[in-house]
Amino acid sequence: MRARLLQTLPVLLLASVALLQPNPILAEPVPVRYLEGLTRGFLILQTLDGNTIADGDLIQTLRGDRVTDHMIFHFKDGSLYDETFVFTQRGVFRLLTESLVEKGPAFKHPMETSLNALTDEVKVRYTDDDGKEKLINQQLKLPPDLTAGGMLSILLKNLPPNAPQTTVSLLAATPKPRLVKLAITSAGEDPFSAGGSSRKATRYTVKVEIGGAAGLIAPLVGQQPPDTNMWILHGEAPSFLKSEGPLYPGGPIWRIQLVSPAWPQSLPQH
């Protein structure tokens, strides 16, 4: 009994200190340097060894002052990842709504998540380990710097390559919704080639800062989420190139990349 108490005491002390201290991580919306508009892109989702597990589409539309992004992945095993988010870009980027569907064998818990930053309403519908469907409906004070997962590439395009650390908020459903901070730092440049010419992309590291008692305990119990790396080509028209990180909390590290259309070797004659 005494040995167990001595093993538990350090964790209890860390938790007590965290509860007494305010969260030192400050975040604010990212300023708009490049306006978003009409976009259509093709994506692939791969393991780090290059095995393609899903094909995807990225569709962006603009109506008035609101931008809608739809990113969808169709997995080879029949799973589906479908994210839609709406934001404004008046001076700074502000997320308005987000809906996310994760279902199929690629995901431990089939889940549907929706949030409305205008009403601070968050809904999570998921299937637990016993196969029972559960619904969480909460009112959370959503911060103005809130971002969607798919929105990260847009924010990074608007950061200068040598910008200091930038911190934004993200709603993570585990399945209980909780707000976490994402600390974004530039990690230097990596070379790549396009059409035979050599170029360089800025690599950003995105670290999840859980905060509070849970943030201190997470590394001790192996629950600290892995970092995500994202590559942006800066210049006159910044562009997202690829990312490597988990697609959902607790998920494996996968790679997302843009791909070009592949044409048949011989086209029909008209």
Secondary structure, 3 states (H helix, E strand, C coil): CHHHHHHHHHHHHHHHHHHHCCCCCCCCCCECCCCCCCEEEEEEEEECCCCEEEEEEEEEEEECCEEEEEEEEEECCCCEEEEEEEEEECCEEEEEEEEEEEECCCCCCCEEEEEECCCCEEEEEEECCCCCEEEEEEECCCCCCEECHHHHHHHHHCCCCCCCCEEEEEEEECCCEEEEEEEEEEEEEEEEEECCEEEEEEEEEEEEECCHHHHHHHHHHCCCCCCEEEEEECCCCCEEEEEEEECCCCCCEEEEEEECCCCCCCCCCC
